[in-house]
Amino acid sequence: MVDPSLILRLAGIGIIVTVVYTLLKTAGREEYAFTVLLAGLAVVLWMTVQVIVELFETIQTLFDLG
């Protein structure tokens, strides 16, 4: 089961990245805005990969594949 706090953390990261990206883009700092976007994407991917690994381990245990 996915922890509800994970969903809220992902949404919070998305909101923060969007606000910072927009502020930097309007200030003419496109390079920094893109860096913030990539950093946010990397953090979100890292968090979701951990959940996917946990899912595969659960499936492996459930079907006794390992």
N, CA, C, O and CB atoms as a CASP TS submission, in Angstrom:
PFRMAT TS
TARGET T0000
AUTHOR 0000-0000-0000
METHOD Language model
MODEL 1
PARENT N/A
ATOM      1  N   MET     1       0.836  -1.180   0.000  1.00  0.00           N
ATOM      2  CA  MET     1       0.000   0.000   0.000  1.00  0.00           C
ATOM      3  C   MET     1       0.880   1.242   0.000  1.00  0.00           C
ATOM      4  O   MET     1       1.855   1.333   0.747  1.00  0.00           O
ATOM      5  CB  MET     1      -0.951  -0.002   1.210  1.00  0.00           C
ATOM      6  N   VAL     2       0.523   2.185  -0.841  1.00  0.00           N
ATOM      7  CA  VAL     2       1.294   3.418  -0.939  1.00  0.00           C
ATOM      8  C   VAL     2       0.960   4.301   0.253  1.00  0.00           C
ATOM      9  O   VAL     2      -0.207   4.516   0.580  1.00  0.00           O
ATOM     10  CB  VAL     2       1.005   4.158  -2.275  1.00  0.00           C
ATOM     11  N   ASP     3       1.981   4.795   0.879  1.00  0.00           N
ATOM     12  CA  ASP     3       1.818   5.681   2.020  1.00  0.00           C
ATOM     13  C   ASP     3       1.227   7.010   1.548  1.00  0.00           C
ATOM     14  O   ASP     3       1.772   7.620   0.628  1.00  0.00           O
ATOM     15  CB  ASP     3       3.173   5.904   2.743  1.00  0.00           C
ATOM     16  N   PRO     4       0.136   7.474   2.145  1.00  0.00           N
ATOM     17  CA  PRO     4      -0.462   8.745   1.704  1.00  0.00           C
ATOM     18  C   PRO     4       0.491   9.934   1.836  1.00  0.00           C
ATOM     19  O   PRO     4       0.383  10.903   1.085  1.00  0.00           O
ATOM     20  CB  PRO     4      -1.719   9.022   2.502  1.00  0.00           C
ATOM     21  N   SER     5       1.414   9.861   2.780  1.00  0.00           N
ATOM     22  CA  SER     5       2.358  10.964   2.926  1.00  0.00           C
ATOM     23  C   SER     5       3.289  11.058   1.718  1.00  0.00           C
ATOM     24  O   SER     5       3.772  12.142   1.392  1.00  0.00           O
ATOM     25  CB  SER     5       3.176  10.796   4.209  1.00  0.00           C
ATOM     26  N   LEU     6       3.544   9.932   1.054  1.00  0.00           N
ATOM     27  CA  LEU     6       4.368   9.954  -0.156  1.00  0.00           C
ATOM     28  C   LEU     6       3.685  10.767  -1.247  1.00  0.00           C
ATOM     29  O   LEU     6       4.326  11.566  -1.931  1.00  0.00           O
ATOM     30  CB  LEU     6       4.645   8.521  -0.653  1.00  0.00           C
ATOM     31  N   ILE     7       2.388  10.560  -1.404  1.00  0.00           N
ATOM     32  CA  ILE     7       1.644  11.305  -2.418  1.00  0.00           C
ATOM     33  C   ILE     7       1.668  12.794  -2.099  1.00  0.00           C
ATOM     34  O   ILE     7       1.837  13.620  -2.995  1.00  0.00           O
ATOM     35  CB  ILE     7       0.191  10.800  -2.511  1.00  0.00           C
ATOM     36  N   LEU     8       1.501  13.138  -0.827  1.00  0.00           N
ATOM     37  CA  LEU     8       1.530  14.547  -0.438  1.00  0.00           C
ATOM     38  C   LEU     8       2.920  15.151  -0.627  1.00  0.00           C
ATOM     39  O   LEU     8       3.050  16.306  -1.034  1.00  0.00           O
ATOM     40  CB  LEU     8       1.088  14.702   1.016  1.00  0.00           C
ATOM     41  N   ARG     9       3.956  14.367  -0.331  1.00  0.00           N
ATOM     42  CA  ARG     9       5.323  14.869  -0.550  1.00  0.00           C
ATOM     43  C   ARG     9       5.591  15.108  -2.030  1.00  0.00           C
ATOM     44  O   ARG     9       6.193  16.116  -2.398  1.00  0.00           O
ATOM     45  CB  ARG     9       6.358  13.880   0.013  1.00  0.00           C
ATOM     46  N   LEU    10       5.146  14.182  -2.882  1.00  0.00           N
ATOM     47  CA  LEU    10       5.335  14.359  -4.324  1.00  0.00           C
ATOM     48  C   LEU    10       4.581  15.583  -4.823  1.00  0.00           C
ATOM     49  O   LEU    10       5.102  16.344  -5.639  1.00  0.00           O
ATOM     50  CB  LEU    10       4.871  13.109  -5.086  1.00  0.00           C
ATOM     51  N   ALA    11       3.363  15.776  -4.341  1.00  0.00           N
ATOM     52  CA  ALA    11       2.588  16.952  -4.736  1.00  0.00           C
ATOM     53  C   ALA    11       3.256  18.227  -4.243  1.00  0.00           C
ATOM     54  O   ALA    11       3.300  19.224  -4.964  1.00  0.00           O
ATOM     55  CB  ALA    11       1.154  16.861  -4.194  1.00  0.00           C
ATOM     56  N   GLY    12       3.772  18.203  -3.025  1.00  0.00           N
ATOM     57  CA  GLY    12       4.464  19.373  -2.483  1.00  0.00           C
ATOM     58  C   GLY    12       5.707  19.724  -3.278  1.00  0.00           C
ATOM     59  O   GLY    12       5.968  20.896  -3.551  1.00  0.00           O
ATOM     60  N   ILE    13       6.468  18.716  -3.647  1.00  0.00           N
ATOM     61  CA  ILE    13       7.657  18.956  -4.464  1.00  0.00           C
ATOM     62  C   ILE    13       7.256  19.541  -5.810  1.00  0.00           C
ATOM     63  O   ILE    13       7.902  20.461  -6.312  1.00  0.00           O
ATOM     64  CB  ILE    13       8.460  17.652  -4.663  1.00  0.00           C
ATOM     65  N   GLY    14       6.192  19.006  -6.391  1.00  0.00           N
ATOM     66  CA  GLY    14       5.716  19.527  -7.674  1.00  0.00           C
ATOM     67  C   GLY    14       5.303  20.981  -7.587  1.00  0.00           C
ATOM     68  O   GLY    14       5.621  21.771  -8.477  1.00  0.00           O
ATOM     69  N   ILE    15       4.598  21.346  -6.528  1.00  0.00           N
ATOM     70  CA  ILE    15       4.161  22.736  -6.359  1.00  0.00           C
ATOM     71  C   ILE    15       5.355  23.654  -6.152  1.00  0.00           C
ATOM     72  O   ILE    15       5.432  24.723  -6.758  1.00  0.00           O
ATOM     73  CB  ILE    15       3.190  22.858  -5.173  1.00  0.00           C
ATOM     74  N   ILE    16       6.286  23.244  -5.300  1.00  0.00           N
ATOM     75  CA  ILE    16       7.466  24.077  -5.031  1.00  0.00           C
ATOM     76  C   ILE    16       8.297  24.263  -6.291  1.00  0.00           C
ATOM     77  O   ILE    16       8.727  25.376  -6.593  1.00  0.00           O
ATOM     78  CB  ILE    16       8.327  23.454  -3.922  1.00  0.00           C
ATOM     79  N   VAL    17       8.527  23.179  -7.028  1.00  0.00           N
ATOM     80  CA  VAL    17       9.316  23.267  -8.261  1.00  0.00           C
ATOM     81  C   VAL    17       8.620  24.174  -9.268  1.00  0.00           C
ATOM     82  O   VAL    17       9.275  24.965  -9.946  1.00  0.00           O
ATOM     83  CB  VAL    17       9.540  21.863  -8.870  1.00  0.00           C
ATOM     84  N   THR    18       7.306  24.066  -9.369  1.00  0.00           N
ATOM     85  CA  THR    18       6.564  24.903 -10.314  1.00  0.00           C
ATOM     86  C   THR    18       6.680  26.374  -9.963  1.00  0.00           C
ATOM     87  O   THR    18       6.895  27.206 -10.845  1.00  0.00           O
ATOM     88  CB  THR    18       5.099  24.496 -10.348  1.00  0.00           C
ATOM     89  N   VAL    19       6.541  26.707  -8.691  1.00  0.00           N
ATOM     90  CA  VAL    19       6.627  28.109  -8.266  1.00  0.00           C
ATOM     91  C   VAL    19       8.028  28.658  -8.505  1.00  0.00           C
ATOM     92  O   VAL    19       8.185  29.746  -9.060  1.00  0.00           O
ATOM     93  CB  VAL    19       6.249  28.249  -6.777  1.00  0.00           C
ATOM     94  N   VAL    20       9.045  27.911  -8.088  1.00  0.00           N
ATOM     95  CA  VAL    20      10.427  28.382  -8.263  1.00  0.00           C
ATOM     96  C   VAL    20      10.771  28.491  -9.741  1.00  0.00           C
ATOM     97  O   VAL    20      11.422  29.449 -10.158  1.00  0.00           O
ATOM     98  CB  VAL    20      11.421  27.436  -7.557  1.00  0.00           C
ATOM     99  N   TYR    21      10.342  27.520 -10.534  1.00  0.00           N
ATOM    100  CA  TYR    21      10.591  27.546 -11.976  1.00  0.00           C
ATOM    101  C   TYR    21       9.964  28.787 -12.607  1.00  0.00           C
ATOM    102  O   TYR    21      10.598  29.471 -13.410  1.00  0.00           O
ATOM    103  CB  TYR    21      10.039  26.270 -12.644  1.00  0.00           C
ATOM    104  N   THR    22       8.718  29.070 -12.239  1.00  0.00           N
ATOM    105  CA  THR    22       8.024  30.232 -12.799  1.00  0.00           C
ATOM    106  C   THR    22       8.698  31.532 -12.389  1.00  0.00           C
ATOM    107  O   THR    22       8.861  32.436 -13.209  1.00  0.00           O
ATOM    108  CB  THR    22       6.563  30.243 -12.356  1.00  0.00           C
ATOM    109  N   LEU    23       9.090  31.630 -11.127  1.00  0.00           N
ATOM    110  CA  LEU    23       9.766  32.846 -10.665  1.00  0.00           C
ATOM    111  C   LEU    23      11.091  33.056 -11.394  1.00  0.00           C
ATOM    112  O   LEU    23      11.398  34.167 -11.826  1.00  0.00           O
ATOM    113  CB  LEU    23      10.007  32.779  -9.153  1.00  0.00           C
ATOM    114  N   LEU    24      11.866  31.996 -11.527  1.00  0.00           N
ATOM    115  CA  LEU    24      13.152  32.124 -12.207  1.00  0.00           C
ATOM    116  C   LEU    24      12.971  32.410 -13.693  1.00  0.00           C
ATOM    117  O   LEU    24      13.736  33.180 -14.274  1.00  0.00           O
ATOM    118  CB  LEU    24      13.977  30.856 -12.018  1.00  0.00           C
ATOM    119  N   LYS    25      11.978  31.805 -14.302  1.00  0.00           N
ATOM    120  CA  LYS    25      11.728  32.018 -15.732  1.00  0.00           C
ATOM    121  C   LYS    25      11.322  33.469 -15.997  1.00  0.00           C
ATOM    122  O   LYS    25      11.781  34.078 -16.963  1.00  0.00           O
ATOM    123  CB  LYS    25      10.629  31.054 -16.241  1.00  0.00           C
ATOM    124  N   THR    26      10.464  34.021 -15.142  1.00  0.00           N
ATOM    125  CA  THR    26      10.045  35.414 -15.340  1.00  0.00           C
ATOM    126  C   THR    26      11.168  36.393 -15.012  1.00  0.00           C
ATOM    127  O   THR    26      11.173  37.517 -15.514  1.00  0.00           O
ATOM    128  CB  THR    26       8.821  35.724 -14.479  1.00  0.00           C
ATOM    129  N   ALA    27      12.115  35.980 -14.177  1.00  0.00           N
ATOM    130  CA  ALA    27      13.247  36.840 -13.846  1.00  0.00           C
ATOM    131  C   ALA    27      14.341  36.760 -14.905  1.00  0.00           C
ATOM    132  O   ALA    27      15.353  37.453 -14.803  1.00  0.00           O
ATOM    133  CB  ALA    27      13.813  36.462 -12.485  1.00  0.00           C
ATOM    134  N   GLY    28      14.146  35.928 -15.911  1.00  0.00           N
ATOM    135  CA  GLY    28      15.128  35.820 -16.979  1.00  0.00           C
ATOM    136  C   GLY    28      16.253  34.853 -16.687  1.00  0.00           C
ATOM    137  O   GLY    28      17.277  34.869 -17.371  1.00  0.00           O
ATOM    138  N   ARG    29      16.085  34.021 -15.696  1.00  0.00           N
ATOM    139  CA  ARG    29      17.115  33.039 -15.323  1.00  0.00           C
ATOM    140  C   ARG    29      16.708  31.653 -15.807  1.00  0.00           C
ATOM    141  O   ARG    29      16.464  30.750 -15.007  1.00  0.00           O
ATOM    142  CB  ARG    29      17.342  33.029 -13.786  1.00  0.00           C
ATOM    143  N   GLU    30      16.638  31.497 -17.124  1.00  0.00           N
ATOM    144  CA  GLU    30      16.165  30.242 -17.692  1.00  0.00           C
ATOM    145  C   GLU    30      17.072  29.064 -17.348  1.00  0.00           C
ATOM    146  O   GLU    30      16.597  27.941 -17.178  1.00  0.00           O
ATOM    147  CB  GLU    30      16.047  30.371 -19.191  1.00  0.00           C
ATOM    148  N   GLU    31      18.381  29.319 -17.244  1.00  0.00           N
ATOM    149  CA  GLU    31      19.318  28.237 -16.933  1.00  0.00           C
ATOM    150  C   GLU    31      19.055  27.675 -15.539  1.00  0.00           C
ATOM    151  O   GLU    31      19.032  26.460 -15.343  1.00  0.00           O
ATOM    152  CB  GLU    31      20.770  28.736 -17.035  1.00  0.00           C
ATOM    153  N   TYR    32      18.856  28.575 -14.574  1.00  0.00           N
ATOM    154  CA  TYR    32      18.581  28.133 -13.213  1.00  0.00           C
ATOM    155  C   TYR    32      17.213  27.471 -13.114  1.00  0.00           C
ATOM    156  O   TYR    32      17.031  26.512 -12.364  1.00  0.00           O
ATOM    157  CB  TYR    32      18.665  29.310 -12.246  1.00  0.00           C
ATOM    158  N   ALA    33      16.257  27.985 -13.872  1.00  0.00           N
ATOM    159  CA  ALA    33      14.915  27.398 -13.873  1.00  0.00           C
ATOM    160  C   ALA    33      14.971  25.962 -14.381  1.00  0.00           C
ATOM    161  O   ALA    33      14.332  25.073 -13.818  1.00  0.00           O
ATOM    162  CB  ALA    33      13.951  28.238 -14.741  1.00  0.00           C
ATOM    163  N   PHE    34      15.727  25.742 -15.431  1.00  0.00           N
ATOM    164  CA  PHE    34      15.859  24.392 -15.978  1.00  0.00           C
ATOM    165  C   PHE    34      16.571  23.469 -14.991  1.00  0.00           C
ATOM    166  O   PHE    34      16.219  22.296 -14.874  1.00  0.00           O
ATOM    167  CB  PHE    34      16.619  24.426 -17.313  1.00  0.00           C
ATOM    168  N   THR    35      17.567  23.992 -14.284  1.00  0.00           N
ATOM    169  CA  THR    35      18.283  23.201 -13.284  1.00  0.00           C
ATOM    170  C   THR    35      17.356  22.801 -12.142  1.00  0.00           C
ATOM    171  O   THR    35      17.393  21.664 -11.673  1.00  0.00           O
ATOM    172  CB  THR    35      19.485  23.984 -12.740  1.00  0.00           C
ATOM    173  N   VAL    36      16.525  23.743 -11.698  1.00  0.00           N
ATOM    174  CA  VAL    36      15.552  23.436 -10.642  1.00  0.00           C
ATOM    175  C   VAL    36      14.576  22.372 -11.124  1.00  0.00           C
ATOM    176  O   VAL    36      14.226  21.458 -10.378  1.00  0.00           O
ATOM    177  CB  VAL    36      14.786  24.711 -10.211  1.00  0.00           C
ATOM    178  N   LEU    37      14.142  22.493 -12.361  1.00  0.00           N
ATOM    179  CA  LEU    37      13.223  21.513 -12.936  1.00  0.00           C
ATOM    180  C   LEU    37      13.853  20.119 -12.966  1.00  0.00           C
ATOM    181  O   LEU    37      13.209  19.138 -12.596  1.00  0.00           O
ATOM    182  CB  LEU    37      12.810  21.938 -14.353  1.00  0.00           C
ATOM    183  N   LEU    38      15.096  20.033 -13.401  1.00  0.00           N
ATOM    184  CA  LEU    38      15.778  18.734 -13.449  1.00  0.00           C
ATOM    185  C   LEU    38      16.009  18.160 -12.055  1.00  0.00           C
ATOM    186  O   LEU    38      15.864  16.956 -11.846  1.00  0.00           O
ATOM    187  CB  LEU    38      17.113  18.867 -14.176  1.00  0.00           C
ATOM    188  N   ALA    39      16.368  19.018 -11.103  1.00  0.00           N
ATOM    189  CA  ALA    39      16.580  18.549  -9.734  1.00  0.00           C
ATOM    190  C   ALA    39      15.277  18.026  -9.136  1.00  0.00           C
ATOM    191  O   ALA    39      15.270  16.984  -8.481  1.00  0.00           O
ATOM    192  CB  ALA    39      17.150  19.678  -8.858  1.00  0.00           C
ATOM    193  N   GLY    40      14.188  18.734  -9.355  1.00  0.00           N
ATOM    194  CA  GLY    40      12.892  18.274  -8.859  1.00  0.00           C
ATOM    195  C   GLY    40      12.485  16.960  -9.488  1.00  0.00           C
ATOM    196  O   GLY    40      11.966  16.073  -8.810  1.00  0.00           O
ATOM    197  N   LEU    41      12.719  16.832 -10.777  1.00  0.00           N
ATOM    198  CA  LEU    41      12.401  15.587 -11.475  1.00  0.00           C
ATOM    199  C   LEU    41      13.234  14.429 -10.932  1.00  0.00           C
ATOM    200  O   LEU    41      12.722  13.324 -10.754  1.00  0.00           O
ATOM    201  CB  LEU    41      12.636  15.744 -12.985  1.00  0.00           C
ATOM    202  N   ALA    42      14.511  14.679 -10.669  1.00  0.00           N
ATOM    203  CA  ALA    42      15.382  13.628 -10.141  1.00  0.00           C
ATOM    204  C   ALA    42      14.918  13.173  -8.759  1.00  0.00           C
ATOM    205  O   ALA    42      14.916  11.977  -8.467  1.00  0.00           O
ATOM    206  CB  ALA    42      16.834  14.121 -10.072  1.00  0.00           C
ATOM    207  N   VAL    43      14.528  14.115  -7.915  1.00  0.00           N
ATOM    208  CA  VAL    43      14.062  13.763  -6.569  1.00  0.00           C
ATOM    209  C   VAL    43      12.781  12.936  -6.644  1.00  0.00           C
ATOM    210  O   VAL    43      12.644  11.930  -5.948  1.00  0.00           O
ATOM    211  CB  VAL    43      13.826  15.035  -5.726  1.00  0.00           C
ATOM    212  N   VAL    44      11.847  13.361  -7.489  1.00  0.00           N
ATOM    213  CA  VAL    44      10.579  12.635  -7.627  1.00  0.00           C
ATOM    214  C   VAL    44      10.821  11.242  -8.201  1.00  0.00           C
ATOM    215  O   VAL    44      10.219  10.272  -7.741  1.00  0.00           O
ATOM    216  CB  VAL    44       9.598  13.419  -8.526  1.00  0.00           C
ATOM    217  N   LEU    45      11.685  11.134  -9.190  1.00  0.00           N
ATOM    218  CA  LEU    45      11.992   9.814  -9.751  1.00  0.00           C
ATOM    219  C   LEU    45      12.639   8.907  -8.718  1.00  0.00           C
ATOM    220  O   LEU    45      12.333   7.716  -8.658  1.00  0.00           O
ATOM    221  CB  LEU    45      12.907   9.951 -10.964  1.00  0.00           C
ATOM    222  N   TRP    46      13.532   9.459  -7.906  1.00  0.00           N
ATOM    223  CA  TRP    46      14.189   8.663  -6.876  1.00  0.00           C
ATOM    224  C   TRP    46      13.161   8.131  -5.878  1.00  0.00           C
ATOM    225  O   TRP    46      13.227   6.971  -5.470  1.00  0.00           O
ATOM    226  CB  TRP    46      15.261   9.498  -6.149  1.00  0.00           C
ATOM    227  N   MET    47      12.216   8.981  -5.491  1.00  0.00           N
ATOM    228  CA  MET    47      11.191   8.557  -4.535  1.00  0.00           C
ATOM    229  C   MET    47      10.282   7.484  -5.135  1.00  0.00           C
ATOM    230  O   MET    47       9.911   6.533  -4.446  1.00  0.00           O
ATOM    231  CB  MET    47      10.355   9.760  -4.084  1.00  0.00           C
ATOM    232  N   THR    48       9.927   7.626  -6.394  1.00  0.00           N
ATOM    233  CA  THR    48       9.034   6.649  -7.012  1.00  0.00           C
ATOM    234  C   THR    48       9.758   5.339  -7.319  1.00  0.00           C
ATOM    235  O   THR    48       9.146   4.273  -7.256  1.00  0.00           O
ATOM    236  CB  THR    48       8.432   7.222  -8.291  1.00  0.00           C
ATOM    237  N   VAL    49      11.031   5.398  -7.645  1.00  0.00           N
ATOM    238  CA  VAL    49      11.793   4.166  -7.897  1.00  0.00           C
ATOM    239  C   VAL    49      11.857   3.325  -6.628  1.00  0.00           C
ATOM    240  O   VAL    49      11.773   2.099  -6.694  1.00  0.00           O
ATOM    241  CB  VAL    49      13.226   4.493  -8.399  1.00  0.00           C
ATOM    242  N   GLN    50      12.005   3.966  -5.485  1.00  0.00           N
ATOM    243  CA  GLN    50      12.027   3.214  -4.230  1.00  0.00           C
ATOM    244  C   GLN    50      10.711   2.474  -4.003  1.00  0.00           C
ATOM    245  O   GLN    50      10.709   1.340  -3.525  1.00  0.00           O
ATOM    246  CB  GLN    50      12.310   4.152  -3.055  1.00  0.00           C
ATOM    247  N   VAL    51       9.600   3.111  -4.341  1.00  0.00           N
ATOM    248  CA  VAL    51       8.292   2.466  -4.181  1.00  0.00           C
ATOM    249  C   VAL    51       8.137   1.321  -5.181  1.00  0.00           C
ATOM    250  O   VAL    51       7.577   0.277  -4.846  1.00  0.00           O
ATOM    251  CB  VAL    51       7.150   3.495  -4.364  1.00  0.00           C
ATOM    252  N   ILE    52       8.626   1.509  -6.393  1.00  0.00           N
ATOM    253  CA  ILE    52       8.525   0.458  -7.410  1.00  0.00           C
ATOM    254  C   ILE    52       9.375  -0.748  -7.021  1.00  0.00           C
ATOM    255  O   ILE    52       8.955  -1.887  -7.226  1.00  0.00           O
ATOM    256  CB  ILE    52       8.961   0.994  -8.788  1.00  0.00           C
ATOM    257  N   VAL    53      10.554  -0.518  -6.470  1.00  0.00           N
ATOM    258  CA  VAL    53      11.400  -1.624  -6.003  1.00  0.00           C
ATOM    259  C   VAL    53      10.688  -2.390  -4.896  1.00  0.00           C
ATOM    260  O   VAL    53      10.705  -3.620  -4.869  1.00  0.00           O
ATOM    261  CB  VAL    53      12.772  -1.099  -5.500  1.00  0.00           C
ATOM    262  N   GLU    54      10.065  -1.657  -3.989  1.00  0.00           N
ATOM    263  CA  GLU    54       9.307  -2.309  -2.916  1.00  0.00           C
ATOM    264  C   GLU    54       8.153  -3.136  -3.486  1.00  0.00           C
ATOM    265  O   GLU    54       7.867  -4.228  -2.995  1.00  0.00           O
ATOM    266  CB  GLU    54       8.768  -1.259  -1.926  1.00  0.00           C
ATOM    267  N   LEU    55       7.494  -2.619  -4.517  1.00  0.00           N
ATOM    268  CA  LEU    55       6.411  -3.356  -5.169  1.00  0.00           C
ATOM    269  C   LEU    55       6.922  -4.657  -5.782  1.00  0.00           C
ATOM    270  O   LEU    55       6.299  -5.705  -5.611  1.00  0.00           O
ATOM    271  CB  LEU    55       5.751  -2.490  -6.249  1.00  0.00           C
ATOM    272  N   PHE    56       8.043  -4.603  -6.489  1.00  0.00           N
ATOM    273  CA  PHE    56       8.593  -5.809  -7.104  1.00  0.00           C
ATOM    274  C   PHE    56       9.027  -6.825  -6.055  1.00  0.00           C
ATOM    275  O   PHE    56       8.860  -8.028  -6.253  1.00  0.00           O
ATOM    276  CB  PHE    56       9.772  -5.453  -7.999  1.00  0.00           C
ATOM    277  N   GLU    57       9.580  -6.355  -4.946  1.00  0.00           N
ATOM    278  CA  GLU    57       9.961  -7.275  -3.876  1.00  0.00           C
ATOM    279  C   GLU    57       8.730  -7.949  -3.276  1.00  0.00           C
ATOM    280  O   GLU    57       8.768  -9.134  -2.943  1.00  0.00           O
ATOM    281  CB  GLU    57      10.743  -6.532  -2.782  1.00  0.00           C
ATOM    282  N   THR    58       7.645  -7.201  -3.140  1.00  0.00           N
ATOM    283  CA  THR    58       6.405  -7.777  -2.615  1.00  0.00           C
ATOM    284  C   THR    58       5.844  -8.816  -3.572  1.00  0.00           C
ATOM    285  O   THR    58       5.393  -9.877  -3.142  1.00  0.00           O
ATOM    286  CB  THR    58       5.365  -6.679  -2.362  1.00  0.00           C
ATOM    287  N   ILE    59       5.869  -8.522  -4.861  1.00  0.00           N
ATOM    288  CA  ILE    59       5.384  -9.480  -5.859  1.00  0.00           C
ATOM    289  C   ILE    59       6.254 -10.729  -5.863  1.00  0.00           C
ATOM    290  O   ILE    59       5.748 -11.846  -5.968  1.00  0.00           O
ATOM    291  CB  ILE    59       5.361  -8.842  -7.262  1.00  0.00           C
ATOM    292  N   GLN    60       7.558 -10.536  -5.748  1.00  0.00           N
ATOM    293  CA  GLN    60       8.477 -11.672  -5.723  1.00  0.00           C
ATOM    294  C   GLN    60       8.207 -12.551  -4.505  1.00  0.00           C
ATOM    295  O   GLN    60       8.219 -13.778  -4.611  1.00  0.00           O
ATOM    296  CB  GLN    60       9.939 -11.185  -5.718  1.00  0.00           C
ATOM    297  N   THR    61       7.966 -11.940  -3.361  1.00  0.00           N
ATOM    298  CA  THR    61       7.663 -12.701  -2.153  1.00  0.00           C
ATOM    299  C   THR    61       6.303 -13.383  -2.264  1.00  0.00           C
ATOM    300  O   THR    61       6.142 -14.526  -1.837  1.00  0.00           O
ATOM    301  CB  THR    61       7.697 -11.789  -0.923  1.00  0.00           C
ATOM    302  N   LEU    62       5.332 -12.687  -2.833  1.00  0.00           N
ATOM    303  CA  LEU    62       3.976 -13.219  -2.948  1.00  0.00           C
ATOM    304  C   LEU    62       3.928 -14.477  -3.803  1.00  0.00           C
ATOM    305  O   LEU    62       3.261 -15.449  -3.447  1.00  0.00           O
ATOM    306  CB  LEU    62       3.051 -12.168  -3.531  1.00  0.00           C
ATOM    307  N   PHE    63       4.625 -14.461  -4.913  1.00  0.00           N
ATOM    308  CA  PHE    63       4.613 -15.606  -5.816  1.00  0.00           C
ATOM    309  C   PHE    63       5.794 -16.544  -5.602  1.00  0.00           C
ATOM    310  O   PHE    63       5.984 -17.493  -6.363  1.00  0.00           O
ATOM    311  CB  PHE    63       4.606 -15.129  -7.239  1.00  0.00           C
ATOM    312  N   ASP    64       6.587 -16.280  -4.564  1.00  0.00           N
ATOM    313  CA  ASP    64       7.732 -17.110  -4.200  1.00  0.00           C
ATOM    314  C   ASP    64       8.665 -17.319  -5.390  1.00  0.00           C
ATOM    315  O   ASP    64       9.018 -18.448  -5.730  1.00  0.00           O
ATOM    316  CB  ASP    64       7.259 -18.459  -3.662  1.00  0.00           C
ATOM    317  N   LEU    65       9.056 -16.211  -6.011  1.00  0.00           N
ATOM    318  CA  LEU    65       9.915 -16.272  -7.193  1.00  0.00           C
ATOM    319  C   LEU    65      11.398 -16.210  -6.843  1.00  0.00           C
ATOM    320  O   LEU    65      12.237 -16.538  -7.681  1.00  0.00           O
ATOM    321  CB  LEU    65       9.572 -15.143  -8.137  1.00  0.00           C
ATOM    322  N   GLY    66      11.727 -15.810  -5.663  1.00  0.00           N
ATOM    323  CA  GLY    66      13.119 -15.594  -5.345  1.00  0.00           C
ATOM    324  C   GLY    66      13.645 -16.638  -4.480  1.00  0.00           C
ATOM    325  O   GLY    66      14.820 -16.603  -4.114  1.00  0.00           O
TER
END
